[in-house]
Every structure is written in structure tokens, then in C-alpha cells.
Amino acid sequence: MAKERYRVVIRCPECGERYILRGHRNEKGEYETGFQQCICGNEDHLYIDGAPE
């Protein structure tokens, strides 16, 4: 059975950059998109919001 895909919006409060990605939820309920860090180097303080596609 295929996992449900989500449209994930990641915002960086430090520089204001916004990323729109597709991903899945893992067993912990977190979104998996492959995103690692913002272009400003921020990798810890990010606002993440997801919605089913």
C-alpha cells in the first residue's frame, strides 16, 4: 500500500526563505522530505506545516 503524500511548507524564521516540498509521514509522525538545512545554514529552528495532497 502506498504512503499518503503531503505538501510540506518549510519556513525559516532567520532569513524568511520558504520551501515547498512533497513528502511522507514516518512512524513518529514527522514529515520526511529529504530537506536538511536552509540556505542561510539554519537546520534546527524551522517552521514545518503539511497538508495531504
PQR file of N, CA, C, O and H, with PARSE charges and radii, in Angstrom:
ATOM      1  N   MET A   1       0.847  -1.182   0.000 -0.4000 1.5000
ATOM      2  CA  MET A   1       0.000   0.000   0.000 -0.0000 2.0000
ATOM      3  C   MET A   1       0.890   1.242   0.000  0.5500 1.7000
ATOM      4  O   MET A   1       1.845   1.318   0.773 -0.5500 1.4000
ATOM      5  N   ALA A   2       0.592   2.192  -0.840 -0.4000 1.5000
ATOM      6  CA  ALA A   2       1.402   3.408  -0.965 -0.0000 2.0000
ATOM      7  C   ALA A   2       1.132   4.361   0.198  0.5500 1.7000
ATOM      8  O   ALA A   2       0.004   4.471   0.679 -0.5500 1.4000
ATOM      9  H   ALA A   2      -0.184   2.130  -1.468  0.4000 1.0000
ATOM     10  N   LYS A   3       2.181   5.041   0.638 -0.4000 1.5000
ATOM     11  CA  LYS A   3       2.032   6.033   1.704 -0.0000 2.0000
ATOM     12  C   LYS A   3       1.347   7.271   1.139  0.5500 1.7000
ATOM     13  O   LYS A   3       1.499   7.600  -0.037 -0.5500 1.4000
ATOM     14  H   LYS A   3       3.097   4.952   0.247  0.4000 1.0000
ATOM     15  N   GLU A   4       0.601   7.943   1.989 -0.4000 1.5000
ATOM     16  CA  GLU A   4      -0.051   9.179   1.578 -0.0000 2.0000
ATOM     17  C   GLU A   4       0.988  10.289   1.451  0.5500 1.7000
ATOM     18  O   GLU A   4       1.831  10.469   2.329 -0.5500 1.4000
ATOM     19  H   GLU A   4       0.478   7.675   2.944  0.4000 1.0000
ATOM     20  N   ARG A   5       0.915  11.033   0.343 -0.4000 1.5000
ATOM     21  CA  ARG A   5       1.864  12.128   0.124 -0.0000 2.0000
ATOM     22  C   ARG A   5       1.315  13.406   0.738  0.5500 1.7000
ATOM     23  O   ARG A   5       0.106  13.629   0.796 -0.5500 1.4000
ATOM     24  H   ARG A   5       0.230  10.887  -0.371  0.4000 1.0000
ATOM     25  N   TYR A   6       2.251  14.245   1.198 -0.4000 1.5000
ATOM     26  CA  TYR A   6       1.902  15.520   1.813 -0.0000 2.0000
ATOM     27  C   TYR A   6       2.620  16.647   1.100  0.5500 1.7000
ATOM     28  O   TYR A   6       3.742  16.480   0.623 -0.5500 1.4000
ATOM     29  H   TYR A   6       3.234  14.065   1.152  0.4000 1.0000
ATOM     30  N   ARG A   7       1.969  17.789   1.032 -0.4000 1.5000
ATOM     31  CA  ARG A   7       2.603  19.029   0.569 -0.0000 2.0000
ATOM     32  C   ARG A   7       3.132  19.694   1.827  0.5500 1.7000
ATOM     33  O   ARG A   7       2.359  20.073   2.707 -0.5500 1.4000
ATOM     34  H   ARG A   7       1.057  17.924   1.420  0.4000 1.0000
ATOM     35  N   VAL A   8       4.450  19.836   1.915 -0.4000 1.5000
ATOM     36  CA  VAL A   8       5.098  20.323   3.123 -0.0000 2.0000
ATOM     37  C   VAL A   8       5.705  21.703   2.851  0.5500 1.7000
ATOM     38  O   VAL A   8       6.477  21.880   1.909 -0.5500 1.4000
ATOM     39  H   VAL A   8       5.078  19.529   1.200  0.4000 1.0000
ATOM     40  N   VAL A   9       5.343  22.667   3.687 -0.4000 1.5000
ATOM     41  CA  VAL A   9       5.893  24.019   3.585 -0.0000 2.0000
ATOM     42  C   VAL A   9       6.845  24.208   4.756  0.5500 1.7000
ATOM     43  O   VAL A   9       6.465  24.045   5.916 -0.5500 1.4000
ATOM     44  H   VAL A   9       4.716  22.523   4.453  0.4000 1.0000
ATOM     45  N   ILE A  10       8.088  24.552   4.438 -0.4000 1.5000
ATOM     46  CA  ILE A  10       9.114  24.783   5.457 -0.0000 2.0000
ATOM     47  C   ILE A  10       9.515  26.246   5.388  0.5500 1.7000
ATOM     48  O   ILE A  10       9.913  26.733   4.330 -0.5500 1.4000
ATOM     49  H   ILE A  10       8.397  24.685   3.497  0.4000 1.0000
ATOM     50  N   ARG A  11       9.411  26.955   6.515 -0.4000 1.5000
ATOM     51  CA  ARG A  11       9.775  28.377   6.575 -0.0000 2.0000
ATOM     52  C   ARG A  11      10.911  28.562   7.564  0.5500 1.7000
ATOM     53  O   ARG A  11      10.931  27.960   8.637 -0.5500 1.4000
ATOM     54  H   ARG A  11       9.087  26.560   7.374  0.4000 1.0000
ATOM     55  N   CYS A  12      11.861  29.415   7.177 -0.4000 1.5000
ATOM     56  CA  CYS A  12      12.991  29.742   8.047 -0.0000 2.0000
ATOM     57  C   CYS A  12      12.729  31.101   8.681  0.5500 1.7000
ATOM     58  O   CYS A  12      12.609  32.095   7.964 -0.5500 1.4000
ATOM     59  H   CYS A  12      11.845  29.905   6.306  0.4000 1.0000
ATOM     60  N   PRO A  13      12.636  31.171  10.019 -0.5600 1.5000
ATOM     61  CA  PRO A  13      12.393  32.457  10.678  0.2800 2.0000
ATOM     62  C   PRO A  13      13.620  33.368  10.674  0.5500 1.7000
ATOM     63  O   PRO A  13      13.493  34.572  10.899 -0.5500 1.4000
ATOM     64  N   GLU A  14      14.797  32.813  10.422 -0.4000 1.5000
ATOM     65  CA  GLU A  14      16.017  33.616  10.451 -0.0000 2.0000
ATOM     66  C   GLU A  14      16.195  34.460   9.192  0.5500 1.7000
ATOM     67  O   GLU A  14      16.577  35.627   9.283 -0.5500 1.4000
ATOM     68  H   GLU A  14      14.900  31.836  10.239  0.4000 1.0000
ATOM     69  N   CYS A  15      15.923  33.886   8.016 -0.4000 1.5000
ATOM     70  CA  CYS A  15      16.141  34.641   6.776 -0.0000 2.0000
ATOM     71  C   CYS A  15      14.860  34.860   5.981  0.5500 1.7000
ATOM     72  O   CYS A  15      14.857  35.631   5.021 -0.5500 1.4000
ATOM     73  H   CYS A  15      15.613  32.938   7.943  0.4000 1.0000
ATOM     74  N   GLY A  16      13.763  34.190   6.367 -0.4000 1.5000
ATOM     75  CA  GLY A  16      12.487  34.374   5.682 -0.0000 2.0000
ATOM     76  C   GLY A  16      12.293  33.491   4.460  0.5500 1.7000
ATOM     77  O   GLY A  16      11.269  33.605   3.787 -0.5500 1.4000
ATOM     78  H   GLY A  16      13.766  33.564   7.147  0.4000 1.0000
ATOM     79  N   GLU A  17      13.237  32.622   4.152 -0.4000 1.5000
ATOM     80  CA  GLU A  17      13.129  31.735   2.985 -0.0000 2.0000
ATOM     81  C   GLU A  17      12.006  30.728   3.207  0.5500 1.7000
ATOM     82  O   GLU A  17      11.742  30.313   4.336 -0.5500 1.4000
ATOM     83  H   GLU A  17      14.069  32.529   4.698  0.4000 1.0000
ATOM     84  N   ARG A  18      11.345  30.338   2.107 -0.4000 1.5000
ATOM     85  CA  ARG A  18      10.248  29.377   2.170 -0.0000 2.0000
ATOM     86  C   ARG A  18      10.476  28.286   1.135  0.5500 1.7000
ATOM     87  O   ARG A  18      10.851  28.572  -0.002 -0.5500 1.4000
ATOM     88  H   ARG A  18      11.560  30.675   1.191  0.4000 1.0000
ATOM     89  N   TYR A  19      10.253  27.044   1.524 -0.4000 1.5000
ATOM     90  CA  TYR A  19      10.415  25.887   0.649 -0.0000 2.0000
ATOM     91  C   TYR A  19       9.094  25.120   0.611  0.5500 1.7000
ATOM     92  O   TYR A  19       8.449  24.932   1.643 -0.5500 1.4000
ATOM     93  H   TYR A  19       9.949  26.812   2.448  0.4000 1.0000
ATOM     94  N   ILE A  20       8.697  24.681  -0.578 -0.4000 1.5000
ATOM     95  CA  ILE A  20       7.508  23.854  -0.735 -0.0000 2.0000
ATOM     96  C   ILE A  20       7.973  22.523  -1.315  0.5500 1.7000
ATOM     97  O   ILE A  20       8.517  22.469  -2.418 -0.5500 1.4000
ATOM     98  H   ILE A  20       9.221  24.833  -1.416  0.4000 1.0000
ATOM     99  N   LEU A  21       7.753  21.455  -0.559 -0.4000 1.5000
ATOM    100  CA  LEU A  21       8.235  20.129  -0.935 -0.0000 2.0000
ATOM    101  C   LEU A  21       7.120  19.102  -0.819  0.5500 1.7000
ATOM    102  O   LEU A  21       6.055  19.387  -0.272 -0.5500 1.4000
ATOM    103  H   LEU A  21       7.311  21.500   0.337  0.4000 1.0000
ATOM    104  N   ARG A  22       7.371  17.915  -1.334 -0.4000 1.5000
ATOM    105  CA  ARG A  22       6.462  16.793  -1.144 -0.0000 2.0000
ATOM    106  C   ARG A  22       7.156  15.789  -0.256  0.5500 1.7000
ATOM    107  O   ARG A  22       8.371  15.610  -0.333 -0.5500 1.4000
ATOM    108  H   ARG A  22       8.236  17.684  -1.778  0.4000 1.0000
ATOM    109  N   GLY A  23       6.373  15.129   0.595 -0.4000 1.5000
ATOM    110  CA  GLY A  23       6.963  14.156   1.491 -0.0000 2.0000
ATOM    111  C   GLY A  23       5.939  13.188   2.039  0.5500 1.7000
ATOM    112  O   GLY A  23       4.772  13.203   1.649 -0.5500 1.4000
ATOM    113  H   GLY A  23       5.386  15.274   0.658  0.4000 1.0000
ATOM    114  N   HIS A  24       6.396  12.344   2.951 -0.4000 1.5000
ATOM    115  CA  HIS A  24       5.574  11.343   3.620 -0.0000 2.0000
ATOM    116  C   HIS A  24       5.761  11.498   5.116  0.5500 1.7000
ATOM    117  O   HIS A  24       6.716  12.127   5.572 -0.5500 1.4000
ATOM    118  H   HIS A  24       7.345  12.331   3.267  0.4000 1.0000
ATOM    119  N   ARG A  25       4.846  10.921   5.875 -0.4000 1.5000
ATOM    120  CA  ARG A  25       4.984  10.896   7.333 -0.0000 2.0000
ATOM    121  C   ARG A  25       5.656   9.599   7.735  0.5500 1.7000
ATOM    122  O   ARG A  25       5.387   8.543   7.163 -0.5500 1.4000
ATOM    123  H   ARG A  25       4.070  10.410   5.505  0.4000 1.0000
ATOM    124  N   ASN A  26       6.541   9.686   8.733 -0.4000 1.5000
ATOM    125  CA  ASN A  26       7.179   8.476   9.247 -0.0000 2.0000
ATOM    126  C   ASN A  26       6.413   7.956  10.465  0.5500 1.7000
ATOM    127  O   ASN A  26       5.356   8.485  10.807 -0.5500 1.4000
ATOM    128  H   ASN A  26       6.759  10.544   9.198  0.4000 1.0000
ATOM    129  N   GLU A  27       6.940   6.931  11.111 -0.4000 1.5000
ATOM    130  CA  GLU A  27       6.268   6.307  12.257 -0.0000 2.0000
ATOM    131  C   GLU A  27       6.111   7.262  13.435  0.5500 1.7000
ATOM    132  O   GLU A  27       5.193   7.105  14.240 -0.5500 1.4000
ATOM    133  H   GLU A  27       7.799   6.501  10.834  0.4000 1.0000
ATOM    134  N   LYS A  28       7.002   8.256  13.544 -0.4000 1.5000
ATOM    135  CA  LYS A  28       6.947   9.231  14.637 -0.0000 2.0000
ATOM    136  C   LYS A  28       5.986  10.377  14.354  0.5500 1.7000
ATOM    137  O   LYS A  28       5.764  11.222  15.221 -0.5500 1.4000
ATOM    138  H   LYS A  28       7.748   8.384  12.890  0.4000 1.0000
ATOM    139  N   GLY A  29       5.408  10.418  13.145 -0.4000 1.5000
ATOM    140  CA  GLY A  29       4.503  11.494  12.781 -0.0000 2.0000
ATOM    141  C   GLY A  29       5.202  12.705  12.190  0.5500 1.7000
ATOM    142  O   GLY A  29       4.574  13.740  11.966 -0.5500 1.4000
ATOM    143  H   GLY A  29       5.589   9.731  12.441  0.4000 1.0000
ATOM    144  N   GLU A  30       6.513  12.582  11.935 -0.4000 1.5000
ATOM    145  CA  GLU A  30       7.277  13.687  11.356 -0.0000 2.0000
ATOM    146  C   GLU A  30       7.224  13.583   9.830  0.5500 1.7000
ATOM    147  O   GLU A  30       7.026  12.502   9.277 -0.5500 1.4000
ATOM    148  H   GLU A  30       7.024  11.741  12.118  0.4000 1.0000
ATOM    149  N   TYR A  31       7.403  14.724   9.161 -0.4000 1.5000
ATOM    150  CA  TYR A  31       7.413  14.741   7.710 -0.0000 2.0000
ATOM    151  C   TYR A  31       8.806  14.425   7.194  0.5500 1.7000
ATOM    152  O   TYR A  31       9.787  15.010   7.652 -0.5500 1.4000
ATOM    153  H   TYR A  31       7.564  15.602   9.610  0.4000 1.0000
ATOM    154  N   GLU A  32       8.899  13.501   6.240 -0.4000 1.5000
ATOM    155  CA  GLU A  32      10.161  13.166   5.599 -0.0000 2.0000
ATOM    156  C   GLU A  32      10.152  13.733   4.188  0.5500 1.7000
ATOM    157  O   GLU A  32       9.345  13.329   3.351 -0.5500 1.4000
ATOM    158  H   GLU A  32       8.102  13.026   5.868  0.4000 1.0000
ATOM    159  N   THR A  33      11.057  14.674   3.931 -0.4000 1.5000
ATOM    160  CA  THR A  33      11.136  15.299   2.612 -0.0000 2.0000
ATOM    161  C   THR A  33      12.538  15.247   2.026  0.5500 1.7000
ATOM    162  O   THR A  33      12.713  15.486   0.831 -0.5500 1.4000
ATOM    163  H   THR A  33      11.713  15.002   4.611  0.4000 1.0000
ATOM    164  N   GLY A  34      13.526  14.942   2.832 -0.4000 1.5000
ATOM    165  CA  GLY A  34      14.909  14.987   2.389 -0.0000 2.0000
ATOM    166  C   GLY A  34      15.553  16.333   2.649  0.5500 1.7000
ATOM    167  O   GLY A  34      16.746  16.504   2.398 -0.5500 1.4000
ATOM    168  H   GLY A  34      13.383  14.748   3.803  0.4000 1.0000
ATOM    169  N   PHE A  35      14.779  17.304   3.154 -0.4000 1.5000
ATOM    170  CA  PHE A  35      15.287  18.643   3.455 -0.0000 2.0000
ATOM    171  C   PHE A  35      16.254  18.551   4.631  0.5500 1.7000
ATOM    172  O   PHE A  35      15.966  17.884   5.625 -0.5500 1.4000
ATOM    173  H   PHE A  35      13.810  17.165   3.358  0.4000 1.0000
ATOM    174  N   GLN A  36      17.422  19.232   4.516 -0.4000 1.5000
ATOM    175  CA  GLN A  36      18.399  19.165   5.593 -0.0000 2.0000
ATOM    176  C   GLN A  36      18.671  20.508   6.254  0.5500 1.7000
ATOM    177  O   GLN A  36      18.740  20.582   7.481 -0.5500 1.4000
ATOM    178  H   GLN A  36      17.657  19.774   3.709  0.4000 1.0000
ATOM    179  N   GLN A  37      18.830  21.587   5.460 -0.4000 1.5000
ATOM    180  CA  GLN A  37      19.056  22.897   6.069 -0.0000 2.0000
ATOM    181  C   GLN A  37      18.706  23.994   5.079  0.5500 1.7000
ATOM    182  O   GLN A  37      18.675  23.780   3.867 -0.5500 1.4000
ATOM    183  H   GLN A  37      18.774  21.527   4.464  0.4000 1.0000
ATOM    184  N   CYS A  38      18.443  25.176   5.626 -0.4000 1.5000
ATOM    185  CA  CYS A  38      18.136  26.361   4.827 -0.0000 2.0000
ATOM    186  C   CYS A  38      19.424  26.876   4.181  0.5500 1.7000
ATOM    187  O   CYS A  38      20.523  26.511   4.598 -0.5500 1.4000
ATOM    188  H   CYS A  38      18.468  25.350   6.611  0.4000 1.0000
ATOM    189  N   ILE A  39      19.283  27.718   3.169 -0.4000 1.5000
ATOM    190  CA  ILE A  39      20.467  28.282   2.507 -0.0000 2.0000
ATOM    191  C   ILE A  39      21.269  29.178   3.443  0.5500 1.7000
ATOM    192  O   ILE A  39      22.453  29.410   3.201 -0.5500 1.4000
ATOM    193  H   ILE A  39      18.390  28.014   2.830  0.4000 1.0000
ATOM    194  N   CYS A  40      20.645  29.690   4.517 -0.4000 1.5000
ATOM    195  CA  CYS A  40      21.375  30.523   5.475 -0.0000 2.0000
ATOM    196  C   CYS A  40      22.140  29.676   6.495  0.5500 1.7000
ATOM    197  O   CYS A  40      22.870  30.224   7.321 -0.5500 1.4000
ATOM    198  H   CYS A  40      19.683  29.501   4.714  0.4000 1.0000
ATOM    199  N   GLY A  41      21.985  28.353   6.452 -0.4000 1.5000
ATOM    200  CA  GLY A  41      22.694  27.471   7.365 -0.0000 2.0000
ATOM    201  C   GLY A  41      21.854  26.993   8.540  0.5500 1.7000
ATOM    202  O   GLY A  41      22.302  26.141   9.308 -0.5500 1.4000
ATOM    203  H   GLY A  41      21.392  27.908   5.781  0.4000 1.0000
ATOM    204  N   ASN A  42      20.657  27.519   8.696 -0.4000 1.5000
ATOM    205  CA  ASN A  42      19.766  27.128   9.780 -0.0000 2.0000
ATOM    206  C   ASN A  42      19.255  25.710   9.528  0.5500 1.7000
ATOM    207  O   ASN A  42      18.713  25.419   8.462 -0.5500 1.4000
ATOM    208  H   ASN A  42      20.293  28.211   8.072  0.4000 1.0000
ATOM    209  N   GLU A  43      19.433  24.833  10.514 -0.4000 1.5000
ATOM    210  CA  GLU A  43      18.904  23.488  10.365 -0.0000 2.0000
ATOM    211  C   GLU A  43      18.065  23.038  11.556  0.5500 1.7000
ATOM    212  O   GLU A  43      17.527  21.931  11.550 -0.5500 1.4000
ATOM    213  H   GLU A  43      19.873  25.070  11.380  0.4000 1.0000
ATOM    214  N   ASP A  44      17.949  23.890  12.581 -0.4000 1.5000
ATOM    215  CA  ASP A  44      17.223  23.496  13.784 -0.0000 2.0000
ATOM    216  C   ASP A  44      15.909  24.234  13.995  0.5500 1.7000
ATOM    217  O   ASP A  44      14.922  23.616  14.394 -0.5500 1.4000
ATOM    218  H   ASP A  44      18.386  24.789  12.585  0.4000 1.0000
ATOM    219  N   HIS A  45      15.871  25.518  13.743 -0.4000 1.5000
ATOM    220  CA  HIS A  45      14.689  26.330  14.041 -0.0000 2.0000
ATOM    221  C   HIS A  45      13.932  26.622  12.748  0.5500 1.7000
ATOM    222  O   HIS A  45      14.115  27.668  12.124 -0.5500 1.4000
ATOM    223  H   HIS A  45      16.674  26.019  13.419  0.4000 1.0000
ATOM    224  N   LEU A  46      13.075  25.673  12.358 -0.4000 1.5000
ATOM    225  CA  LEU A  46      12.299  25.803  11.130 -0.0000 2.0000
ATOM    226  C   LEU A  46      10.830  25.579  11.453  0.5500 1.7000
ATOM    227  O   LEU A  46      10.499  24.759  12.309 -0.5500 1.4000
ATOM    228  H   LEU A  46      12.926  24.824  12.865  0.4000 1.0000
ATOM    229  N   TYR A  47       9.943  26.306  10.770 -0.4000 1.5000
ATOM    230  CA  TYR A  47       8.510  26.095  10.899 -0.0000 2.0000
ATOM    231  C   TYR A  47       8.086  25.152   9.784  0.5500 1.7000
ATOM    232  O   TYR A  47       8.290  25.443   8.606 -0.5500 1.4000
ATOM    233  H   TYR A  47      10.212  26.972  10.074  0.4000 1.0000
ATOM    234  N   ILE A  48       7.494  24.018  10.159 -0.4000 1.5000
ATOM    235  CA  ILE A  48       7.114  22.990   9.190 -0.0000 2.0000
ATOM    236  C   ILE A  48       5.622  22.767   9.285  0.5500 1.7000
ATOM    237  O   ILE A  48       5.089  22.537  10.370 -0.5500 1.4000
ATOM    238  H   ILE A  48       7.328  23.781  11.116  0.4000 1.0000
ATOM    239  N   ASP A  49       4.936  22.836   8.130 -0.4000 1.5000
ATOM    240  CA  ASP A  49       3.495  22.621   8.069 -0.0000 2.0000
ATOM    241  C   ASP A  49       3.200  21.720   6.884  0.5500 1.7000
ATOM    242  O   ASP A  49       3.772  21.903   5.809 -0.5500 1.4000
ATOM    243  H   ASP A  49       5.369  23.023   7.249  0.4000 1.0000
ATOM    244  N   GLY A  50       2.318  20.752   7.065 -0.4000 1.5000
ATOM    245  CA  GLY A  50       1.997  19.830   5.991 -0.0000 2.0000
ATOM    246  C   GLY A  50       0.506  19.664   5.808  0.5500 1.7000
ATOM    247  O   GLY A  50      -0.273  19.819   6.748 -0.5500 1.4000
ATOM    248  H   GLY A  50       1.853  20.603   7.937  0.4000 1.0000
ATOM    249  N   ALA A  51       0.114  19.344   4.572 -0.4000 1.5000
ATOM    250  CA  ALA A  51      -1.280  19.085   4.242 -0.0000 2.0000
ATOM    251  C   ALA A  51      -1.331  17.941   3.230  0.5500 1.7000
ATOM    252  O   ALA A  51      -0.484  17.881   2.340 -0.5500 1.4000
ATOM    253  H   ALA A  51       0.747  19.217   3.808  0.4000 1.0000
ATOM    254  N   PRO A  52      -2.291  17.044   3.342 -0.5600 1.5000
ATOM    255  CA  PRO A  52      -2.406  15.943   2.372  0.2800 2.0000
ATOM    256  C   PRO A  52      -2.622  16.492   0.965  0.5500 1.7000
ATOM    257  O   PRO A  52      -3.269  17.523   0.780 -0.5500 1.4000
ATOM    258  N   GLU A  53      -2.069  15.786  -0.025 -0.4000 1.5000
ATOM    259  CA  GLU A  53      -2.262  16.195  -1.422 -0.0000 2.0000
ATOM    260  C   GLU A  53      -3.544  15.592  -1.954  0.5500 1.7000
ATOM    261  O   GLU A  53      -3.896  15.811  -3.113 -0.5500 1.4000
ATOM    262  H   GLU A  53      -1.543  14.949   0.126  0.4000 1.0000
TER
END
